[in-house]
Amino acid sequence: GEDVEQSLFLSVREGDSSVINCTYTDSSSTYLYWYKQEPGAGLQLLTYIFSNMDMKQDQRLTVLLNKKDKHLSLRIADTQTGDSAIYFCAEASGNTGKLIFGQGTTLQVKP
Amino acid sequence: DVKVTQSSRYLVKRTGEKVFLECVQDMDHENMFWYRQDPGLGLRLIYFSYDVKMKEKGDIPEGYSVSREKKERFSLILESASTNQTSMYLCASSFGRGASPLHFGNGTRLTVT
């Protein structure tokens, strides 16, 4: 079945770049998403990429997609303490309207 | 902006109680979803609905039911709460059957004692 995998924890220093990685299994996924969850809150859509793209940039965020390896990454440039959160990768499950989520990566930003 | 509102941020219930978690969205979205979130397990889909009076089981429906009497409202029901249902519950909505992003509420943290 469909599965999305992420590492659970990443720690970086303020000002460094963060790279959060994700692998997925469904080669027919049309969209892949990154969500951010701050403490005590719901998930906020950060960005997404269509499966026929390799890269998408949005201010400090860069999404890279390697469709052959089914690997997705989110790079945050100049990471700030306000970026500390849990980041979820998700893939669209065919035309069901459902999203399949990874376990979430907790990003810790040290001053 | 899409707004998804969950009626309670925190709930404490006793084992065996019937529990209702309410969710309302204001963007006329067809699809609504209930997930639970547990550390290290990510989000797991409990139930979802594509339209009024329709419901579909997700990956972990056991011990839960849902109700969708109006398009904007999707309720999650724990018929007899148990301690292993202590969790964060997240409601979401989206438009259409294609790959639309989900819009989430702020979550309800339920503790069953």
Interface residues (C-beta under 8 A of the other chain):
Chain A: V4 L8 S29 T30 Y31 Y33 Y35 G40 A41 G42 L43 Q44 L45 Y48 F88 A90 A92 N95 T96 G97 K98 L99 F101 G102 Q103 G104
Chain B: V4 E30 N31 F33 Y35 G40 L41 G42 L43 L45 F48 Y50 G58 L90 A92 S94 G96 R97 G98 A99 S100 P101 L102 H103 F104 G105 N106 G107
